[in-house]
Amino acid sequence: MEPELCAQHVHRLLTMMVNVYFVENGSGGWTLVDAGMQGFAETIRSAASSRFGSTPPDAIVLTHGHFDHVGSLESLVGTWQVPVYAHRLELPYLTGRSSYPPPDPAVGGGLWPWLAPLFPRGPIDLGAHVRALPDDGSVPRLAGWRWIHTPGHTPGHVSLFRESDRTLIAGDAFVTTRQESITNVLVQREKVWRPPAYYTTDWSAAHRSVESLASLEPEVAATGHGHPMRGADMRRDLHALAEHFRDVVPHRGRYVQQPAKADERGVVYVPPPVGLTKAQMAIGVGAVVGASVLAARRLAARR
């Protein structure tokens, strides 16, 4: 499978519901940004081979360590034996020291929040393969790019920016589809949207991160979920999201009133869960049952 060109020297590959990016350095080398869903290692390797032949990446850079961004990481590192870079506040979740805070089904908005408690919270343990991104904001082996700390979705979330053409790889600081809705995910309906709500644990920080990214005036926004978007309409919508962010914060949820707290050791405080209404519980049960039936039918169809 050939990855899709979304900006100069930047190629996108969709792994079920999350993007990974292949970024060329202009000198024959390349870097992988994020590692997609579990089970897609061979798909990623095949896409890399179609684009770069037998040349492995110089490194893998993570926007953050949630399961859908590191699912194929251990397999890829085992094959390529390359360093993995992440923000120092993400390292506890990549070195076996801490799990992420629990996801929040109370935020509502679609099927995924109800399924989120079933998702892995980590940690994984990359051992000596993982390293902290340089403090000076540079991205190893990618001249012209810099990393920007964009916390909120996770404590050490980063985005990557290339000033020369204002290309932004935003991870989940914001996305370009309503990630909570399975319908929007399946059709990849385009919309500049908040970070996935069920995993966002600090909404004030998430707001500041969107504001900082909007101030960059990106020409291309390549996000973790949804199609890459570009141009004046995208910038207008990103500024609108920054300006009206409080309007899209969930009305209720575990982290809406107070955030989870973390440091270089990992999670140090998680607020108590928010009780679900009877209507939410009924919707949630129906969603989980429906997803289970769909999964069973797909499994039966493969036999």
C-alpha positions in Angstrom: 0.0 0.0 0.0 1.5 3.3 -1.1 1.1 6.1 1.6 -0.8 9.2 0.5 1.1 12.5 -0.1 -0.4 15.2 2.1 2.5 17.8 2.1 5.9 18.0 0.6 7.9 15.0 1.9 5.0 14.1 4.2 2.9 10.9 3.5 -0.1 9.6 5.4 -1.2 6.1 6.1 -4.5 5.2 7.8 -4.4 2.3 10.2 -8.1 1.5 10.8 -9.0 4.7 12.6 -5.7 6.5 13.2 -3.0 8.0 10.9 0.7 7.5 10.8 3.0 9.8 8.9 6.2 9.1 6.9 8.3 12.3 6.9 11.3 12.5 4.5 14.3 14.6 5.5 15.3 15.6 1.9 18.6 13.7 2.1 17.3 10.2 1.5 16.3 9.4 5.1 12.9 9.4 6.7 11.1 9.4 10.1 7.9 7.6 11.1 5.5 9.7 13.2 3.4 7.5 15.5 2.8 3.8 15.0 -0.9 3.2 14.6 -3.1 0.4 15.8 -2.0 -3.0 17.0 -1.9 -5.5 14.1 -0.8 -3.0 11.5 2.9 -3.4 11.8 3.1 -5.3 8.5 0.9 -2.8 6.8 3.2 0.0 7.9 6.3 -1.9 6.9 4.8 -2.6 3.5 4.0 1.0 3.0 7.5 2.0 4.0 9.0 -0.5 1.6 6.9 0.8 -1.3 8.1 4.3 -0.6 11.6 3.9 0.7 12.7 0.4 -0.4 14.8 -1.4 2.2 15.8 1.9 4.0 14.6 1.8 7.6 13.6 5.0 9.3 16.1 7.1 11.1 13.8 7.2 14.1 10.2 7.0 15.2 8.7 10.1 16.8 5.6 9.8 19.0 3.0 12.6 19.4 1.9 10.7 22.5 1.6 7.1 23.8 -2.1 6.2 23.6 -2.7 2.6 22.5 -3.9 3.7 19.0 -0.6 5.6 18.4 1.8 2.9 19.7 -0.1 -0.3 18.9 2.4 -1.5 16.3 5.4 0.2 17.9 7.1 -2.7 19.6 7.0 -4.9 16.4 8.3 -2.0 14.3 11.2 -1.3 16.7 12.0 -5.0 16.8 12.3 -5.0 13.0 14.1 -1.7 12.5 16.1 -1.3 15.8 15.8 2.5 15.7 15.4 5.0 18.5 11.9 6.2 19.6 11.5 9.9 20.7 8.8 11.3 22.8 8.3 14.1 25.3 9.8 13.4 28.7 6.3 13.5 30.3 5.3 10.6 28.0 8.2 8.4 29.0 6.5 6.8 32.0 3.9 5.3 29.7 6.5 4.0 27.3 8.9 2.5 29.9 6.5 0.4 32.0 6.3 2.9 34.9 2.7 4.1 34.7 -0.7 3.6 33.0 -2.7 6.5 31.6 -5.7 7.7 33.6 -8.9 5.8 32.9 -10.8 7.0 29.8 -14.1 8.8 30.5 -17.3 7.3 29.1 -19.4 10.1 30.7 -18.4 12.6 28.0 -20.8 11.1 25.5 -20.9 12.1 21.9 -21.0 8.7 20.2 -20.0 5.0 20.4 -16.3 5.3 21.1 -16.6 6.8 24.6 -18.7 3.8 25.7 -16.1 1.4 24.3 -13.2 3.4 25.7 -13.0 1.6 29.1 -12.2 -1.6 27.1 -9.2 0.1 25.4 -5.7 -0.6 26.7 -4.2 2.0 29.0 -0.6 0.7 28.9 2.1 1.0 29.7 4.4 -0.5 27.2 8.1 -0.9 27.9 10.5 0.1 25.1 13.5 0.0 27.4 16.6 1.6 26.0 15.0 2.3 22.6 13.0 5.3 23.9 14.5 8.7 24.4 13.3 12.2 25.4 13.0 14.7 22.6 15.7 17.4 22.8 14.9 20.3 25.1 15.8 22.8 22.3 12.6 21.9 20.3 14.5 20.3 17.5 13.4 17.0 16.0 16.3 14.5 15.6 17.2 13.9 11.9 14.5 16.2 10.7 16.1 19.5 9.9 13.5 22.3 9.6 11.0 20.7 11.9 10.4 21.6 15.6 8.3 20.0 18.2 5.8 21.9 20.3 4.5 20.8 23.7 0.7 20.6 23.3 -0.6 19.0 26.5 -4.2 18.3 27.4 -5.0 15.1 25.6 -2.0 13.7 27.4 0.6 15.4 29.6 3.5 15.0 27.1 1.6 15.4 23.9 3.6 17.1 21.2 2.9 18.4 17.7 5.5 18.9 14.9 5.7 22.0 12.8 7.7 22.9 9.7 8.0 26.7 9.4 9.1 26.7 5.7 5.7 25.7 4.4 3.7 25.8 7.7 3.0 22.1 7.7 1.6 20.9 11.1 1.5 17.3 12.3 -0.9 17.8 15.2 -1.4 14.3 16.7 -4.6 14.5 18.8 -4.2 18.1 20.0 -7.1 18.6 17.6 -8.5 16.3 15.0 -10.3 16.6 11.7 -13.2 14.3 12.3 -15.6 13.9 15.2 -13.7 11.0 16.7 -16.3 10.1 19.3 -18.8 9.2 16.5 -18.2 5.8 14.8 -20.2 7.1 11.8 -17.9 10.1 11.3 -14.8 7.8 11.8 -16.0 5.3 9.2 -16.6 7.9 6.5 -13.8 10.2 7.7 -16.2 13.2 7.6 -14.1 16.3 7.7 -14.4 18.8 10.6 -11.8 20.6 12.6 -12.7 19.3 16.0 -11.6 19.0 19.7 -9.2 16.3 20.8 -10.9 12.9 21.3 -12.9 13.6 24.5 -12.9 10.2 26.1 -9.1 10.3 26.5 -8.6 14.0 27.2 -7.7 14.5 30.8 -7.0 18.3 31.1 -9.4 20.5 29.1 -7.8 23.8 30.1 -4.4 22.7 28.8 -6.1 21.3 25.7 -7.6 24.7 25.0 -4.3 26.5 25.4 -2.7 23.9 23.0 -5.3 24.6 20.3 -4.8 28.3 20.7 -1.0 27.9 20.3 -1.4 25.8 17.2 -4.0 28.2 15.6 -1.5 31.0 16.1 1.0 29.2 13.8 -1.4 29.8 10.9 -0.7 26.3 9.4 -1.2 25.7 5.7 -1.6 21.9 6.2 -3.0 20.2 9.3 -2.2 16.5 9.4 -3.9 15.1 12.5 -4.0 11.8 14.2 -7.6 11.2 13.2 -9.3 12.4 10.0 -8.1 13.5 6.6 -5.3 16.1 6.4 -6.9 19.5 5.7 -5.3 22.6 4.3 -5.8 26.3 3.3 -7.8 29.3 4.5 -11.0 27.4 5.4 -9.1 25.0 7.6 -7.4 28.0 9.4 -10.7 29.8 9.8 -12.2 26.7 11.4 -9.1 26.1 13.6 -9.3 29.7 14.9 -13.0 29.3 15.5 -12.3 26.1 17.5 -9.7 28.0 19.6 -12.1 31.0 20.1 -15.1 28.9 21.0 -13.3 25.9 22.6 -15.4 26.1 25.8 -18.5 25.5 23.8 -17.2 22.1 22.6 -15.9 20.9 26.0 -18.3 18.1 27.2 -20.9 19.3 29.7 -20.0 16.6 32.1 -17.2 14.1 32.6 -14.5 12.9 35.0 -11.9 15.5 33.9 -14.2 18.4 32.9 -14.1 20.1 36.3 -10.7 19.1 37.4 -7.8 17.5 35.4 -5.8 14.4 36.1 -2.2 15.3 37.2 1.0 13.8 36.1 4.8 14.3 36.3 7.9 12.5 35.1 6.9 9.5 37.3 3.5 9.2 35.6 0.0 9.7 36.9 -0.1 11.2 40.4 -3.8 12.2 40.7 -7.0 11.1 39.1 -10.3 12.8 40.0 -13.2 10.6 41.0 -15.5 9.3 38.2 -18.7 11.1 37.3 -21.9 9.1 37.7 -23.8 8.2 34.6 -27.5 9.0 34.1 -29.9 6.2 33.5 -30.3 7.4 29.9 -26.5 7.4 29.4 -26.2 3.9 30.9 -28.9 2.6 28.6 -27.3 4.1 25.6 -23.9 2.8 26.7 -25.2 -0.8 27.2 -26.9 -0.7 23.8 -23.7 0.7 22.1 -21.5 -2.0 23.6 -24.0 -4.8 22.8 -24.3 -3.5 19.2 -20.5 -3.3 18.8 -20.2 -6.9 20.2 -22.8 -8.2 17.7 -21.1 -6.4 14.8 -17.7 -7.9 15.8 -19.2 -11.4 16.1 -20.8 -11.1 12.7 -17.5 -10.0 11.1 -15.7 -12.9 12.8 -18.3 -15.3 11.6 -18.0 -13.9 8.0 -14.2 -14.6 8.0 -14.7 -18.3 8.8 
